[in-house]
Amino acid sequence: MAAFLLWSGRIAAAAEAAERAAALAQRAREWYLERDSLLWLGFSICGGPAPAPEAIRRCEGILAGTADLDVRCSMRHFLSSLHAMLGHADEARRLHELALADAEDLGLKPGIAAIENIYFALEATFTPAEAERCRRRSLALWQEMGEDGIASTAAAKLARTLCAQGRFDEAERYLALAENLAAPDDYESQSVGRAARARVLAQREGHDQAEAVGREAVAIADRTDDLDLRGWLRTDLAEVLELAGKTAEACSVLEAAVGLAEAKEEVVLAEKARARLAELQASAPRP
């Protein structure tokens, strides 16, 4: 149930279901079920609407209460992303490297692939080359394991990373892969892929189409309570609107991104959106 709720974007409900399942599994001494439930719980806490400081406390509680090496590795991965959201770059990188080293020592190929499929806030603390290297490794591993559904998300995120470097032709190749692999109801692949597609179109002066695709990306994400994703995709849409000369609309979208970041208490996203908003407002012609 937790997995279904998570993949459908009902992340707060997924966290509740996973927490109940973990408690029942512990009582029944079903250790494998407890482990899986804790993994889904950590995933839901990190990506859902829980404010980042609260999410850190809950993931730290899971980490402190388990001896399962797989769960401990995953909690460090989630904590890395959450600390990145709060702007704790050094701690985020330390936890990322620790989680990755643990997964490699344990030979957990899915764990390595998940850890390298970094969250957007953590990506913001990396150099472009580091972020690209992580995303390429994640995609290659998911493809090697035949996990097409997760590979579609990894490909869409890699395309977004390449767009940030201005490598739009290369990004388009990975978008084609993401679009070929993604399930119609996979909200993360469908929204991230459309957001990156919009940025490619905007660079080719297809502004009307770029805006339509970018707004569709935001609309797909908005069907969920994934506050992190909804906020970051608005920064992508703002870029598309800015390139179309729609500064006032770009400012409005960035203001919404700030609101979502504040709800998640995500410092990095809020600072990025506010900084770009201030630049656009300063450059706007005065009446």
One Martini backbone bead per residue (centre of mass of N, CA, C, O) as a GRO file, in nm:
protein
  287
    1MET     BB    1   0.058   0.062  -0.022
    2ALA     BB    2   0.289   0.265   0.008
    3ALA     BB    3   0.395   0.241  -0.281
    4PHE     BB    4   0.141   0.329  -0.428
    5LEU     BB    5   0.115   0.608  -0.293
    6LEU     BB    6   0.389   0.717  -0.376
    7TRP     BB    7   0.363   0.683  -0.695
    8SER     BB    8   0.089   0.872  -0.684
    9GLY     BB    9   0.169   1.125  -0.470
   10ARG     BB   10   0.079   1.017  -0.170
   11ILE     BB   11   0.301   1.074   0.068
   12ALA     BB   12   0.173   1.105   0.345
   13ALA     BB   13   0.013   0.839   0.326
   14ALA     BB   14   0.261   0.658   0.286
   15ALA     BB   15   0.390   0.711   0.561
   16GLU     BB   16   0.160   0.599   0.733
   17ALA     BB   17   0.159   0.313   0.611
   18ALA     BB   18   0.457   0.243   0.672
   19GLU     BB   19   0.445   0.280   0.979
   20ARG     BB   20   0.233   0.062   1.032
   21ALA     BB   21   0.385  -0.174   0.898
   22ALA     BB   22   0.637  -0.165   1.079
   23ALA     BB   23   0.495  -0.217   1.349
   24LEU     BB   24   0.365  -0.491   1.271
   25ALA     BB   25   0.627  -0.636   1.189
   26GLN     BB   26   0.766  -0.615   1.461
   27ARG     BB   27   0.552  -0.773   1.624
   28ALA     BB   28   0.581  -1.031   1.414
   29ARG     BB   29   0.883  -1.068   1.323
   30GLU     BB   30   0.905  -0.925   1.024
   31TRP     BB   31   1.196  -0.821   0.907
   32TYR     BB   32   1.159  -0.771   0.601
   33LEU     BB   33   0.907  -0.594   0.624
   34GLU     BB   34   1.028  -0.382   0.806
   35ARG     BB   35   1.248  -0.287   0.617
   36ASP     BB   36   1.070  -0.201   0.380
   37SER     BB   37   0.897   0.000   0.542
   38LEU     BB   38   1.135   0.189   0.625
   39LEU     BB   39   1.214   0.268   0.340
   40TRP     BB   40   0.941   0.396   0.262
   41LEU     BB   41   0.938   0.599   0.492
   42GLY     BB   42   1.191   0.760   0.421
   43PHE     BB   43   1.103   0.842   0.140
   44SER     BB   44   0.843   0.995   0.233
   45ILE     BB   45   0.970   1.198   0.427
   46CYS     BB   46   1.161   1.336   0.226
   47GLY     BB   47   0.946   1.396  -0.027
   48GLY     BB   48   0.740   1.525   0.136
   49PRO     BB   49   0.564   1.765   0.346
   50ALA     BB   50   0.768   1.747   0.548
   51PRO     BB   51   0.965   1.920   0.715
   52ALA     BB   52   1.297   1.899   0.716
   53PRO     BB   53   1.353   1.890   1.025
   54GLU     BB   54   1.148   1.665   1.083
   55ALA     BB   55   1.267   1.457   0.885
   56ILE     BB   56   1.534   1.431   1.029
   57ARG     BB   57   1.432   1.325   1.299
   58ARG     BB   58   1.298   1.067   1.182
   59CYS     BB   59   1.548   0.945   1.039
   60GLU     BB   60   1.724   0.937   1.294
   61GLY     BB   61   1.539   0.743   1.447
   62ILE     BB   62   1.568   0.506   1.254
   63LEU     BB   63   1.875   0.483   1.264
   64ALA     BB   64   1.892   0.437   1.582
   65GLY     BB   65   1.671   0.172   1.567
   66THR     BB   66   1.881   0.021   1.369
   67ALA     BB   67   2.087  -0.263   1.228
   68ASP     BB   68   2.021  -0.235   0.941
   69LEU     BB   69   2.223  -0.170   0.674
   70ASP     BB   70   2.023  -0.081   0.458
   71VAL     BB   71   1.869   0.128   0.625
   72ARG     BB   72   2.111   0.302   0.710
   73CYS     BB   73   2.195   0.381   0.427
   74SER     BB   74   1.926   0.518   0.343
   75MET     BB   75   1.910   0.731   0.569
   76ARG     BB   76   2.165   0.881   0.481
   77HIS     BB   77   2.054   0.962   0.211
   78PHE     BB   78   1.814   1.129   0.315
   79LEU     BB   79   1.981   1.316   0.501
   80SER     BB   80   2.145   1.445   0.281
   81SER     BB   81   1.906   1.585   0.139
   82LEU     BB   82   1.798   1.744   0.386
   83HIS     BB   83   2.054   1.907   0.442
   84ALA     BB   84   2.058   2.041   0.168
   85MET     BB   85   1.792   2.197   0.205
   86LEU     BB   86   1.932   2.361   0.462
   87GLY     BB   87   2.247   2.419   0.365
   88HIS     BB   88   2.426   2.156   0.457
   89ALA     BB   89   2.673   2.077   0.261
   90ASP     BB   90   2.885   1.912   0.420
   91GLU     BB   91   2.688   1.706   0.545
   92ALA     BB   92   2.564   1.608   0.284
   93ARG     BB   93   2.827   1.497   0.158
   94ARG     BB   94   2.906   1.306   0.385
   95LEU     BB   95   2.650   1.126   0.372
   96HIS     BB   96   2.671   1.046   0.080
   97GLU     BB   97   2.949   0.905   0.098
   98LEU     BB   98   2.868   0.704   0.320
   99ALA     BB   99   2.633   0.566   0.176
  100LEU     BB  100   2.796   0.478  -0.073
  101ALA     BB  101   3.012   0.309   0.072
  102ASP     BB  102   2.816   0.110   0.202
  103ALA     BB  103   2.682   0.005  -0.059
  104GLU     BB  104   2.947  -0.101  -0.183
  105ASP     BB  105   3.030  -0.295   0.047
  106LEU     BB  106   2.742  -0.457   0.017
  107GLY     BB  107   2.646  -0.473  -0.291
  108LEU     BB  108   2.412  -0.243  -0.350
  109LYS     BB  109   2.290  -0.162  -0.642
  110PRO     BB  110   2.021  -0.016  -0.580
  111GLY     BB  111   2.146   0.175  -0.373
  112ILE     BB  112   2.344   0.318  -0.556
  113ALA     BB  113   2.136   0.420  -0.763
  114ALA     BB  114   1.971   0.588  -0.556
  115ILE     BB  115   2.199   0.773  -0.446
  116GLU     BB  116   2.279   0.888  -0.741
  117ASN     BB  117   1.973   0.992  -0.745
  118ILE     BB  118   1.964   1.293  -0.683
  119TYR     BB  119   1.861   1.556  -0.537
  120PHE     BB  120   1.827   1.885  -0.609
  121ALA     BB  121   1.964   2.003  -0.355
  122LEU     BB  122   2.223   1.837  -0.381
  123GLU     BB  123   2.301   1.932  -0.663
  124ALA     BB  124   2.350   2.234  -0.567
  125THR     BB  125   2.630   2.135  -0.410
  126PHE     BB  126   2.738   2.061  -0.679
  127THR     BB  127   2.897   2.015  -0.943
  128PRO     BB  128   2.821   1.957  -1.261
  129ALA     BB  129   3.007   1.706  -1.287
  130GLU     BB  130   2.906   1.555  -1.036
  131ALA     BB  131   2.608   1.537  -1.108
  132GLU     BB  132   2.644   1.388  -1.375
  133ARG     BB  133   2.787   1.139  -1.267
  134CYS     BB  134   2.562   1.039  -1.088
  135ARG     BB  135   2.336   1.016  -1.305
  136ARG     BB  136   2.479   0.820  -1.494
  137ARG     BB  137   2.513   0.590  -1.295
  138SER     BB  138   2.221   0.546  -1.225
  139LEU     BB  139   2.115   0.483  -1.507
  140ALA     BB  140   2.302   0.242  -1.570
  141LEU     BB  141   2.203   0.062  -1.337
  142TRP     BB  142   1.901   0.047  -1.402
  143GLN     BB  143   1.942  -0.075  -1.681
  144GLU     BB  144   2.103  -0.327  -1.593
  145MET     BB  145   1.842  -0.420  -1.407
  146GLY     BB  146   1.568  -0.350  -1.573
  147GLU     BB  147   1.458  -0.056  -1.453
  148ASP     BB  148   1.263   0.135  -1.635
  149GLY     BB  149   1.102   0.321  -1.447
  150ILE     BB  150   1.355   0.446  -1.303
  151ALA     BB  151   1.517   0.519  -1.558
  152SER     BB  152   1.328   0.743  -1.654
  153THR     BB  153   1.392   0.938  -1.423
  154ALA     BB  154   1.700   0.945  -1.459
  155ALA     BB  155   1.689   1.060  -1.749
  156ALA     BB  156   1.534   1.320  -1.686
  157LYS     BB  157   1.742   1.430  -1.479
  158LEU     BB  158   1.981   1.437  -1.671
  159ALA     BB  159   1.857   1.637  -1.868
  160ARG     BB  160   1.838   1.867  -1.662
  161THR     BB  161   2.143   1.884  -1.605
  162LEU     BB  162   2.219   1.955  -1.903
  163CYS     BB  163   2.056   2.215  -1.923
  164ALA     BB  164   2.224   2.368  -1.702
  165GLN     BB  165   2.480   2.346  -1.921
  166GLY     BB  166   2.365   2.388  -2.227
  167ARG     BB  167   2.301   2.070  -2.329
  168PHE     BB  168   2.041   2.022  -2.533
  169ASP     BB  169   2.098   1.792  -2.734
  170GLU     BB  170   2.171   1.582  -2.518
  171ALA     BB  171   1.911   1.603  -2.354
  172GLU     BB  172   1.721   1.499  -2.579
  173ARG     BB  173   1.817   1.205  -2.576
  174TYR     BB  174   1.717   1.148  -2.280
  175LEU     BB  175   1.424   1.221  -2.327
  176ALA     BB  176   1.361   0.994  -2.521
  177LEU     BB  177   1.412   0.773  -2.316
  178ALA     BB  178   1.211   0.861  -2.099
  179GLU     BB  179   0.956   0.856  -2.284
  180ASN     BB  180   0.982   0.546  -2.353
  181LEU     BB  181   0.977   0.438  -2.036
  182ALA     BB  182   0.743   0.587  -1.926
  183ALA     BB  183   0.479   0.593  -1.743
  184PRO     BB  184   0.182   0.760  -1.747
  185ASP     BB  185   0.172   0.757  -1.401
  186ASP     BB  186   0.462   0.893  -1.378
  187TYR     BB  187   0.507   1.186  -1.231
  188GLU     BB  188   0.815   1.233  -1.231
  189SER     BB  189   0.891   1.173  -1.522
  190GLN     BB  190   0.672   1.353  -1.659
  191SER     BB  191   0.756   1.625  -1.526
  192VAL     BB  192   1.064   1.641  -1.567
  193GLY     BB  193   1.060   1.593  -1.871
  194ARG     BB  194   0.889   1.845  -1.944
  195ALA     BB  195   1.072   2.059  -1.820
  196ALA     BB  196   1.313   1.995  -2.005
  197ARG     BB  197   1.168   2.025  -2.274
  198ALA     BB  198   1.100   2.325  -2.238
  199ARG     BB  199   1.398   2.423  -2.236
  200VAL     BB  200   1.463   2.331  -2.519
  201LEU     BB  201   1.243   2.491  -2.669
  202ALA     BB  202   1.328   2.777  -2.569
  203GLN     BB  203   1.610   2.772  -2.724
  204ARG     BB  204   1.429   2.749  -3.013
  205GLU     BB  205   1.181   2.957  -2.998
  206GLY     BB  206   0.936   2.775  -2.868
  207HIS     BB  207   0.756   2.939  -2.655
  208ASP     BB  208   0.467   2.833  -2.652
  209GLN     BB  209   0.537   2.534  -2.621
  210ALA     BB  210   0.716   2.559  -2.373
  211GLU     BB  211   0.502   2.668  -2.183
  212ALA     BB  212   0.299   2.438  -2.207
  213VAL     BB  213   0.492   2.216  -2.104
  214GLY     BB  214   0.574   2.349  -1.836
  215ARG     BB  215   0.284   2.362  -1.720
  216GLU     BB  216   0.234   2.059  -1.731
  217ALA     BB  217   0.452   1.979  -1.531
  218VAL     BB  218   0.329   2.132  -1.289
  219ALA     BB  219   0.050   1.997  -1.294
  220ILE     BB  220   0.146   1.712  -1.231
  221ALA     BB  221   0.287   1.778  -0.959
  222ASP     BB  222   0.020   1.915  -0.827
  223ARG     BB  223  -0.118   1.624  -0.770
  224THR     BB  224   0.079   1.640  -0.537
  225ASP     BB  225   0.289   1.634  -0.216
  226ASP     BB  226   0.562   1.726  -0.371
  227LEU     BB  227   0.720   2.004  -0.282
  228ASP     BB  228   0.998   1.989  -0.404
  229LEU     BB  229   0.924   1.943  -0.699
  230ARG     BB  230   0.729   2.184  -0.736
  231GLY     BB  231   0.941   2.401  -0.687
  232TRP     BB  232   1.164   2.333  -0.898
  233LEU     BB  233   0.976   2.342  -1.154
  234ARG     BB  234   0.927   2.650  -1.128
  235THR     BB  235   1.214   2.736  -1.203
  236ASP     BB  236   1.194   2.625  -1.489
  237LEU     BB  237   0.949   2.789  -1.584
  238ALA     BB  238   1.072   3.069  -1.537
  239GLU     BB  239   1.285   3.041  -1.757
  240VAL     BB  240   1.090   3.014  -1.993
  241LEU     BB  241   0.941   3.287  -1.947
  242GLU     BB  242   1.188   3.468  -1.970
  243LEU     BB  243   1.260   3.391  -2.268
  244ALA     BB  244   0.962   3.507  -2.355
  245GLY     BB  245   0.928   3.789  -2.185
  246LYS     BB  246   0.769   3.690  -1.902
  247THR     BB  247   0.836   3.837  -1.620
  248ALA     BB  248   0.581   3.847  -1.444
  249GLU     BB  249   0.525   3.539  -1.457
  250ALA     BB  250   0.796   3.448  -1.345
  251CYS     BB  251   0.759   3.584  -1.069
  252SER     BB  252   0.506   3.428  -0.984
  253VAL     BB  253   0.638   3.147  -0.990
  254LEU     BB  254   0.862   3.211  -0.782
  255GLU     BB  255   0.674   3.275  -0.548
  256ALA     BB  256   0.559   2.986  -0.536
  257ALA     BB  257   0.830   2.848  -0.477
  258VAL     BB  258   0.875   2.986  -0.208
  259GLY     BB  259   0.623   2.874  -0.067
  260LEU     BB  260   0.706   2.574  -0.088
  261ALA     BB  261   0.977   2.600   0.057
  262GLU     BB  262   0.858   2.701   0.326
  263ALA     BB  263   0.686   2.450   0.383
  264LYS     BB  264   0.958   2.264   0.376
  265GLU     BB  265   1.209   2.425   0.470
  266GLU     BB  266   1.379   2.507   0.196
  267VAL     BB  267   1.649   2.697   0.162
  268VAL     BB  268   1.775   2.662  -0.121
  269LEU     BB  269   1.523   2.715  -0.289
  270ALA     BB  270   1.446   2.988  -0.170
  271GLU     BB  271   1.709   3.137  -0.245
  272LYS     BB  272   1.700   3.091  -0.548
  273ALA     BB  273   1.422   3.219  -0.604
  274ARG     BB  274   1.475   3.497  -0.474
  275ALA     BB  275   1.720   3.581  -0.643
  276ARG     BB  276   1.576   3.571  -0.919
  277LEU     BB  277   1.347   3.761  -0.848
  278ALA     BB  278   1.522   4.011  -0.790
  279GLU     BB  279   1.647   4.030  -1.073
  280LEU     BB  280   1.383   4.067  -1.231
  281GLN     BB  281   1.277   4.316  -1.078
  282ALA     BB  282   1.528   4.498  -1.143
  283SER     BB  283   1.493   4.463  -1.475
  284ALA     BB  284   1.232   4.588  -1.479
  285PRO     BB  285   1.037   4.812  -1.605
  286ARG     BB  286   0.937   5.119  -1.526
  287PRO     BB  287   0.632   5.302  -1.510
   0.00000   0.00000   0.00000
